[in-house]
Amino acid sequence: MNPKLKDKLTSYFFILPSLVIFTLLTIYPMMETVRLSFYRYYYIRQRVWFVGFKNYVWLLKNDLFLRAIFNTLEFDFMATSLQFLIGLLLALIFNVEFKLRKVFLPFVILPMLLPPVAVCSVWKLMLDYRFGIINDVMDYVGLPRLNWLGDPNLAMLSIVIVDTWQYTPFVFLVLLAGLQSIPRELYEAAMIDGAGKFDRFKNVTLPLLKPFIMVVILLRVIDTFKIFTKPALITGGGPGDATETLTLYFYKEAFKFFKLGIGSAAAVIMTVIVGVVSLVYLLKVKM
């Protein structure tokens, strides 16, 4: 056998298991979701019929679905912005050697390692209006108690706080790795040229940190757009529809109300929105 052909066949053989797994767990479910979105299902009578784009038209006229899109975009923007700003601040702090740095570092990373279900359970208790420790502290310092989970104006903020607490460490680690990769000689050269701390940050740190910033923001935008566990377990999409997100919406439609076609169409729309937002972000950043 030709050695070059043998090498190609060997390389294909090694990547074949990954391709099979990717096809079964990603490509096939996506294609099946698209197919199901063109059908209506009536489980009681065991009827299935083709409806074309009627599921999509129905969704785009549905107030709750449109509200879910708005809530998801609002959460995405708030959570990603907070996580980036806090993560960058922490990365800048831990990029400098200080006493007990190695002691505090594991505690900063710890929230990211905890199971989301456990995090939601604990924070739901902490945010409780009557018995939550957060309101107890506010009451102790003379501030009024807030109905974090029952007030439509605070419920989304509460979800953002919980997600920010858990996933800011991810942003922190990526940006810290970026800061650690910047050669110290560049800062020394800038200091010799008379650049102050702000000038060094603006002209040295930010340009070299840009690839890391691009990646971490993109990853957090995609991940926060898929938020499900926290609104599902902490607020259930309430009060009213204040924390109803796209993932929670199509989960309810598909698996609670058994409207599999509607739920699949909602999932397809969500995927398209994520793709468009990600593409626009990448194009804007490159410009």
C-alpha positions as CSV (number, residue, x, y, z in Angstrom):
1,M,0.0,0.0,0.0
2,N,1.1,3.5,-0.7
3,P,2.7,5.0,2.5
4,K,0.9,8.3,2.0
5,L,-2.4,6.6,1.5
6,K,-1.7,4.4,4.6
7,D,-1.0,7.5,6.7
8,K,-4.3,9.1,5.6
9,L,-6.3,6.0,6.3
10,T,-4.6,5.7,9.7
11,S,-5.4,9.4,10.6
12,Y,-9.1,8.9,9.5
13,F,-9.3,5.7,11.6
14,F,-8.2,7.6,14.7
15,I,-10.7,10.5,14.2
16,L,-13.6,8.1,13.2
17,P,-14.8,7.5,16.8
18,S,-15.0,11.3,17.4
19,L,-16.9,11.8,14.1
20,V,-19.3,9.0,15.0
21,I,-20.0,10.5,18.5
22,F,-20.3,14.0,17.1
23,T,-22.8,12.8,14.5
24,L,-24.9,10.9,17.0
25,L,-24.9,13.5,19.7
26,T,-24.9,16.7,17.7
27,I,-25.6,16.5,14.0
28,Y,-28.5,14.0,14.2
29,P,-30.3,15.7,17.1
30,M,-30.0,19.1,15.3
31,M,-31.4,17.6,12.0
32,E,-34.2,15.8,13.9
33,T,-35.1,19.0,15.8
34,V,-35.4,20.9,12.5
35,R,-37.6,18.1,11.0
36,L,-39.9,18.0,14.1
37,S,-40.4,21.7,13.9
38,F,-42.4,21.3,10.7
39,Y,-44.9,18.9,12.3
40,R,-47.8,19.1,14.9
41,Y,-48.3,16.3,17.4
42,Y,-51.5,15.3,19.1
43,Y,-50.4,12.7,21.6
44,I,-53.9,11.9,23.0
45,R,-55.1,10.8,19.6
46,Q,-51.7,9.8,18.5
47,R,-51.9,12.1,15.4
48,V,-49.0,13.7,13.6
49,W,-49.3,16.0,10.6
50,F,-47.1,18.2,8.5
51,V,-47.8,22.0,9.0
52,G,-44.8,23.6,7.3
53,F,-43.8,26.9,8.7
54,K,-47.0,27.3,10.8
55,N,-45.2,26.5,14.0
56,Y,-42.7,29.3,13.4
57,V,-45.5,31.8,12.4
58,W,-47.4,30.9,15.6
59,L,-44.3,31.4,17.8
60,L,-43.5,34.8,16.2
61,K,-47.0,36.0,17.0
62,N,-47.0,34.5,20.6
63,D,-46.4,37.2,23.3
64,L,-44.8,34.8,25.8
65,F,-42.3,33.6,23.2
66,L,-41.4,37.2,22.3
67,R,-41.1,38.0,26.0
68,A,-38.8,35.0,26.4
69,I,-36.5,36.3,23.6
70,F,-36.4,39.7,25.3
71,N,-35.6,38.2,28.7
72,T,-32.9,36.0,27.3
73,L,-31.2,38.9,25.5
74,E,-31.5,41.0,28.7
75,F,-30.0,38.3,30.8
76,D,-27.3,37.6,28.3
77,F,-26.2,41.3,28.2
78,M,-26.3,41.8,31.9
79,A,-24.6,38.6,32.9
80,T,-21.9,38.7,30.3
81,S,-21.1,42.4,31.1
82,L,-20.9,41.8,34.8
83,Q,-18.9,38.6,34.5
84,F,-16.4,40.3,32.2
85,L,-15.9,43.4,34.3
86,I,-15.6,41.5,37.6
87,G,-13.4,38.8,36.0
88,L,-11.1,41.4,34.5
89,L,-10.8,43.2,37.8
90,L,-10.0,40.0,39.6
91,A,-7.5,39.0,36.9
92,L,-5.6,42.3,37.3
93,I,-5.5,41.9,41.0
94,F,-4.2,38.3,41.0
95,N,-1.8,39.1,38.2
96,V,0.3,40.9,40.9
97,E,2.1,39.0,43.6
98,F,0.8,39.7,47.0
99,K,0.7,38.0,50.4
100,L,-1.8,35.1,50.7
101,R,-2.4,35.2,46.9
102,K,-2.2,31.4,46.7
103,V,-4.5,31.1,49.6
104,F,-7.3,33.2,48.1
105,L,-7.0,31.9,44.5
106,P,-8.8,28.5,45.2
107,F,-11.7,30.4,46.9
108,V,-12.2,32.6,43.8
109,I,-12.3,29.5,41.6
110,L,-14.5,27.4,43.9
111,P,-18.0,28.6,42.7
112,M,-17.3,27.4,39.2
113,L,-16.6,23.9,40.5
114,L,-20.0,23.5,42.3
115,P,-23.0,21.7,40.7
116,P,-25.5,24.2,39.3
117,V,-28.4,22.5,41.0
118,A,-26.7,22.8,44.4
119,V,-25.9,26.5,43.7
120,C,-29.5,27.2,42.8
121,S,-30.9,25.5,45.9
122,V,-28.6,27.4,48.2
123,W,-29.1,30.8,46.6
124,K,-32.9,30.3,46.5
125,L,-32.8,29.9,50.3
126,M,-30.4,32.9,50.7
127,L,-32.7,35.1,48.6
128,D,-35.9,34.1,50.4
129,Y,-37.9,37.1,51.5
130,R,-38.7,36.0,55.0
131,F,-35.9,33.6,55.9
132,G,-33.1,34.4,53.5
133,I,-29.7,35.5,55.0
134,I,-29.4,38.3,52.5
135,N,-32.5,40.0,53.7
136,D,-31.5,39.3,57.4
137,V,-28.3,41.2,56.8
138,M,-30.1,44.0,55.1
139,D,-32.5,44.1,58.0
140,Y,-29.6,44.2,60.4
141,V,-28.0,47.2,58.8
142,G,-31.3,49.1,58.6
143,L,-32.1,48.5,54.9
144,P,-35.6,47.3,53.9
145,R,-36.2,43.7,53.0
146,L,-36.4,43.0,49.2
147,N,-38.6,40.4,47.5
148,W,-35.8,39.2,45.3
149,L,-37.7,36.3,43.8
150,G,-41.2,37.6,43.9
151,D,-40.7,41.1,42.5
152,P,-40.8,41.2,38.7
153,N,-38.3,44.1,38.7
154,L,-35.8,42.1,40.9
155,A,-36.2,38.5,39.8
156,M,-34.1,38.8,36.6
157,L,-31.4,40.7,38.6
158,S,-31.4,37.8,41.1
159,I,-30.7,35.2,38.4
160,V,-28.0,37.4,37.0
161,I,-26.3,37.7,40.4
162,V,-26.4,33.9,40.9
163,D,-25.0,33.2,37.4
164,T,-22.3,35.9,37.9
165,W,-21.3,34.5,41.2
166,Q,-20.8,31.0,39.7
167,Y,-19.2,31.7,36.3
168,T,-17.1,34.9,36.8
169,P,-14.3,32.5,37.9
170,F,-14.2,31.1,34.3
171,V,-13.7,34.6,32.9
172,F,-11.2,35.3,35.6
173,L,-9.1,32.3,34.7
174,V,-9.0,32.9,31.0
175,L,-8.1,36.6,31.4
176,L,-5.5,35.8,34.1
177,A,-3.9,33.3,31.7
178,G,-3.8,36.1,29.1
179,L,-2.2,38.5,31.5
180,Q,0.4,35.9,32.5
181,S,1.4,35.4,28.8
182,I,2.3,39.1,28.3
183,P,6.1,39.5,28.4
184,R,7.3,41.6,31.4
185,E,9.9,43.3,29.1
186,L,7.1,45.2,27.4
187,Y,6.0,46.8,30.7
188,E,9.6,47.6,31.5
189,A,10.1,49.3,28.1
190,A,6.9,51.3,28.6
191,M,8.1,52.4,32.0
192,I,11.4,53.6,30.6
193,D,9.5,55.6,28.0
194,G,7.7,57.3,30.9
195,A,4.3,55.5,30.5
196,G,2.1,55.6,33.6
197,K,0.0,52.7,34.9
198,F,-3.1,53.7,32.8
199,D,-1.0,54.2,29.7
200,R,0.6,50.8,30.2
201,F,-2.8,49.2,30.6
202,K,-4.2,51.0,27.5
203,N,-1.3,50.5,25.2
204,V,0.3,47.2,26.4
205,T,-2.2,45.2,28.4
206,L,-5.4,45.7,26.4
207,P,-4.0,45.1,22.9
208,L,-2.2,41.9,23.9
209,L,-5.2,40.7,26.0
210,K,-7.7,41.3,23.1
211,P,-7.7,37.7,21.7
212,F,-8.5,36.4,25.2
213,I,-11.2,39.0,25.7
214,M,-12.8,38.1,22.4
215,V,-12.8,34.4,23.2
216,V,-14.1,34.7,26.7
217,I,-16.9,37.1,25.8
218,L,-18.0,34.9,22.9
219,L,-18.1,31.8,25.1
220,R,-20.1,33.6,27.8
221,V,-22.5,35.1,25.3
222,I,-23.3,31.6,23.9
223,D,-23.4,30.0,27.4
224,T,-25.6,32.6,29.0
225,F,-28.0,32.5,26.1
226,K,-28.7,28.9,26.9
227,I,-29.5,29.7,30.6
228,F,-32.0,27.1,31.9
229,T,-31.1,25.7,35.3
230,K,-31.2,28.9,37.3
231,P,-34.6,30.3,36.1
232,A,-36.1,26.8,36.1
233,L,-35.0,26.0,39.7
234,I,-35.0,29.4,41.4
235,T,-38.0,31.2,39.9
236,G,-39.7,28.8,37.5
237,G,-39.8,31.5,34.9
238,G,-41.8,33.8,37.3
239,P,-43.1,35.9,38.8
240,G,-45.4,36.1,35.8
241,D,-43.1,35.9,32.8
242,A,-40.3,38.0,34.3
243,T,-37.6,35.3,34.0
244,E,-39.0,33.2,31.2
245,T,-36.1,32.4,28.9
246,L,-36.0,30.7,25.6
247,T,-34.6,27.4,26.9
248,L,-37.2,27.3,29.6
249,Y,-39.9,28.2,27.1
250,F,-39.2,25.4,24.7
251,Y,-38.7,22.9,27.5
252,K,-42.2,23.6,28.8
253,E,-43.7,23.5,25.4
254,A,-42.1,20.2,24.4
255,F,-42.0,18.2,27.6
256,K,-44.6,19.8,29.9
257,F,-47.4,20.6,27.4
258,F,-46.2,17.9,24.9
259,K,-46.2,20.4,21.9
260,L,-43.1,18.8,20.4
261,G,-43.4,20.7,17.1
262,I,-43.7,24.1,18.8
263,G,-40.8,23.3,21.2
264,S,-38.6,22.2,18.3
265,A,-39.4,25.3,16.3
266,A,-38.5,27.5,19.4
267,A,-35.2,25.6,19.7
268,V,-34.4,26.2,16.0
269,I,-35.1,29.9,16.4
270,M,-33.0,30.1,19.5
271,T,-30.1,28.4,17.6
272,V,-30.4,30.9,14.7
273,I,-30.4,33.8,17.1
274,V,-27.3,32.6,18.9
275,G,-25.6,32.1,15.6
276,V,-26.5,35.5,14.3
277,V,-25.4,37.2,17.6
278,S,-22.1,35.4,17.6
279,L,-21.5,36.2,13.9
280,V,-22.2,39.9,14.4
281,Y,-20.0,40.0,17.5
282,L,-17.1,38.4,15.6
283,L,-17.5,40.7,12.6
284,K,-17.7,43.8,14.8
285,V,-14.6,42.8,16.8
286,K,-12.6,42.2,13.6
287,M,-13.5,45.6,12.4
